[in-house]
Amino acid sequence: MAHAWDPQAYLAFGDERSRPFFDLLARVGAESPSYVVDLGCGPGHLTATLRRRWPDADVHGVDSSAAMVAQADALADDRLGFEVADLRVFVPSRRVDVLVSNATLQWIPGHLALLDDLAAWLSPGGWLAFQVPGNFGAPSHRLLHELAADPRFAPYTADVARPDSHEPESYLAHLLGLGLRAEVWETTYLHVLSGRDPVLRWVSGTGARPVLQALPEELRAEFESEYAAALRDAYPARDHGTVLPFRRIFAVAHAP
C-alpha cells in the first residue's frame, strides 16, 4: 500500500534528523565532484547543503514523494534540481561522483541487491554514502507492530510497508564484495525530546506514518491514543525531557 509523506511532519525534529546526514558526509572525501545525486532527498534542505559544499557540482535530488519534491523545488537553482522518481527504477543521466542516500534504503525491500546498481553508477574514484536506521527492534517499532496486529486494526494494516535494515557486517561484506573500499559503523543517538508525546510525534512523521495512514479516521484516533500511552510507558518523561535512543548504521564506500 502506497503512502504519502508530509514534509512538515518530517521536519518537526529537523535538527535531530539532520545530524546523521552530516556525520555521514563528514567521511566522504570527494574534493571536486562534477555530479552529485541524493537518493531520497525529502524536502531538499539537506540536498542544498551538498550544493554549498561542492559549488561547482551539478546536484540532483530524487524522491518518490511528489509532496517532498514540491517543497524541495523552492530551493532549486541552475546547479540544484529535483525529480520525482521511484528509486528502484531511477537511473542517473551520467556517472555519479558522489551518491548519497540518507534514511531511505530501509523502505526498499531487498536493498542489498540495489547496492549493486548504485555501485555500478559510480565514476572511477566515486563515493557511495548511505545511512539507515538500525532500531527496528526498539519499543517504538515493536509496540507499533504489536498494536497494528490487533484484530481491530489488522484488516487495514496487514499489507502496510514495513521498513527494515541489515546489520553493519552485512553491508560491509556486500560493499567489499563489489570491489569497493568501505567503512561501516553504527551510532546510537540519545535524542532529548520535549513537549507532550514527543516519541509519538517523531514516529508519526516517519516509521509509523504508513500504519496511521492505512487506518480509517475513526480508528486512527483510537490507535494513536493507545500507541501514545504505550510509548509514554516505554519512554517516560523526565525533568530534562524524554530520551529517545536511536541507533543508526552508516556506510561510506569508495570506488578504486
C-alpha positions in Angstrom: 0.0 0.0 0.0 1.4 3.4 -1.0 1.5 6.2 1.5 2.1 10.0 1.3 4.7 11.9 3.1 4.2 15.1 5.0 7.2 17.4 4.8 6.2 19.5 7.8 5.7 16.4 10.0 9.1 15.1 8.9 10.8 18.4 9.6 9.3 18.7 13.1 12.6 17.3 14.5 14.7 18.7 11.8 17.9 19.2 13.9 17.8 15.6 15.3 17.0 14.1 11.9 19.8 16.1 10.2 22.6 15.1 12.5 23.3 11.6 11.0 23.4 13.2 7.5 26.3 15.4 8.4 28.0 12.6 10.3 27.8 10.5 7.2 29.0 13.2 4.8 32.0 14.0 7.1 33.5 10.7 6.0 33.1 11.4 2.2 36.5 12.6 0.9 35.4 13.9 -2.6 37.1 17.2 -3.3 35.7 18.5 -6.6 32.9 16.2 -7.9 31.0 17.2 -11.0 27.8 15.2 -10.4 26.2 14.5 -7.0 23.0 12.6 -6.5 20.9 12.5 -3.3 18.5 9.5 -3.4 15.6 10.0 -1.1 16.1 13.8 -0.9 12.9 14.5 1.0 12.2 18.3 1.3 15.6 19.1 -0.1 17.1 21.1 2.8 20.0 18.7 3.2 20.5 18.3 -0.6 21.0 22.0 -0.6 24.0 21.7 1.7 25.6 19.4 -0.9 25.3 22.3 -3.3 27.0 24.6 -0.9 29.8 22.1 -0.1 30.6 21.5 -3.8 29.5 24.7 -5.6 30.9 23.6 -9.0 28.9 20.3 -9.0 25.6 19.6 -10.5 23.5 18.3 -7.6 20.4 16.2 -8.3 17.8 15.2 -5.6 15.4 12.3 -6.2 12.4 11.3 -4.1 9.3 9.2 -4.7 7.1 11.7 -2.8 5.7 14.4 -5.0 4.9 16.5 -1.9 8.5 16.3 -0.7 9.8 17.3 -4.2 7.3 20.1 -4.5 8.8 21.6 -1.3 12.4 20.9 -2.5 11.8 22.7 -5.8 11.7 26.0 -4.0 15.5 25.5 -3.3 16.4 24.7 -7.0 18.8 26.8 -9.0 21.0 26.3 -12.1 23.0 23.6 -10.4 20.5 22.1 -8.0 17.5 20.2 -9.3 14.9 17.7 -8.0 12.9 14.9 -9.5 10.0 12.6 -8.5 11.1 9.0 -9.2 11.0 5.5 -7.7 14.5 4.7 -6.5 14.1 1.1 -7.6 13.9 2.2 -11.3 15.7 5.5 -11.3 18.9 5.7 -13.5 21.1 8.8 -13.4 21.9 10.6 -16.6 25.6 10.0 -16.3 28.3 8.5 -14.0 28.0 9.8 -10.4 30.9 11.2 -8.4 29.1 11.3 -5.1 25.9 9.2 -4.4 24.2 9.9 -1.1 21.2 8.2 0.5 20.1 9.3 3.9 17.5 7.2 5.8 15.8 5.9 2.7 17.1 2.5 1.7 15.2 0.9 4.7 12.0 1.4 2.7 13.2 -0.7 -0.2 12.8 -4.5 0.3 16.0 -6.3 -0.8 18.0 -3.1 -0.9 21.3 -5.1 -0.6 20.8 -6.1 -4.2 20.1 -2.4 -5.1 23.6 -1.6 -3.9 24.9 -3.4 -6.9 23.2 -0.9 -9.2 24.3 2.1 -7.1 27.9 0.9 -7.2 27.7 0.5 -11.0 26.7 4.1 -11.4 29.9 5.4 -9.7 32.6 7.1 -11.7 36.2 5.9 -11.2 37.1 7.2 -7.7 33.4 7.9 -6.9 31.8 7.8 -3.5 28.7 6.0 -2.2 27.4 7.0 1.2 24.2 5.9 2.9 22.7 5.8 6.4 19.7 3.7 7.6 18.0 3.3 10.9 19.1 0.2 12.9 16.4 0.5 15.6 13.6 -1.7 14.3 13.7 -3.9 17.4 13.2 -0.8 19.6 10.0 -0.3 21.6 8.8 2.4 19.2 8.6 -0.2 16.4 7.8 -3.3 18.4 4.8 -1.6 20.1 3.6 -0.2 16.8 3.5 -3.6 15.1 2.0 -5.3 18.1 -0.9 -2.9 18.2 -1.3 -2.9 14.4 -1.7 -6.7 14.6 -4.7 -6.3 17.0 -7.9 -7.6 15.4 -9.4 -4.1 15.4 -6.7 -2.7 13.2 -5.1 -5.7 11.4 -7.6 -5.7 8.4 -6.3 -2.3 7.5 -2.6 -2.6 8.4 -1.7 -6.2 7.2 -0.2 -5.1 3.9 1.4 -1.9 5.1 5.1 -1.3 4.1 7.4 -2.1 7.0 11.0 -0.6 6.8 13.9 -2.8 7.7 17.7 -2.8 7.5 20.7 -5.2 7.8 23.4 -5.4 10.4 26.6 -3.4 9.7 28.6 -6.6 8.9 26.2 -7.4 6.1 26.6 -4.0 4.5 30.4 -4.2 4.8 30.7 -7.6 3.3 28.4 -6.7 0.4 30.3 -3.5 -0.4 33.7 -5.2 -0.2 32.3 -7.9 -2.5 31.5 -5.2 -5.1 35.2 -4.2 -5.1 34.7 -1.0 -3.2 36.8 0.2 -0.3 34.3 0.5 2.5 33.9 1.9 6.0 30.8 0.9 8.0 29.9 1.9 11.6 27.0 2.5 13.9 26.0 5.2 16.3 23.2 5.3 18.9 22.0 8.9 19.3 20.3 9.8 22.6 17.8 12.5 21.5 16.3 14.5 24.3 12.8 15.5 23.1 10.4 18.0 24.7 6.7 18.5 24.6 3.8 16.1 25.0 4.1 12.7 23.5 7.3 13.6 21.6 8.1 10.0 20.6 4.7 9.7 19.0 5.2 12.9 17.1 8.7 11.6 16.0 7.5 8.3 14.7 4.3 9.7 13.2 6.5 11.6 10.7 8.4 8.5 9.6 8.2 4.9 10.6 4.6 4.9 11.9 3.2 7.0 9.2 2.2 4.2 6.8 0.3 2.4 9.6 -1.5 5.5 10.7 -2.5 6.4 7.1 -3.9 2.9 6.5 -6.4 3.3 9.2 -9.8 4.9 8.7 -10.2 8.2 10.6 -12.4 6.8 13.4 -9.9 4.0 14.1 -6.8 6.2 13.8 -7.7 8.2 16.8 -8.2 5.1 18.9 -4.9 3.6 17.6 -3.0 6.8 18.3 -4.4 7.1 21.8 -3.3 3.5 22.8 0.0 3.8 21.0 0.8 7.1 22.7 0.1 5.6 26.1 2.4 2.6 25.4 5.1 5.0 24.2 4.8 7.0 27.4 5.5 3.9 29.4 8.4 2.8 27.2 9.9 6.3 27.0 8.9 8.1 30.3 9.2 11.9 30.5 11.8 13.2 32.9 12.6 16.6 34.2 15.1 17.1 31.4 12.7 15.7 28.7 12.1 12.4 27.0 15.1 10.4 25.9 14.7 8.6 22.6 17.7 6.2 21.9 18.1 5.9 18.1 20.6 3.5 16.5 21.7 4.3 13.0 24.0 2.4 10.6 26.4 4.2 8.3 28.3 3.1 5.2 30.8 5.0 3.1 32.3 3.3 0.1 34.9 4.5 -2.4 35.4 3.2 -5.9 39.0 2.4 -6.8 
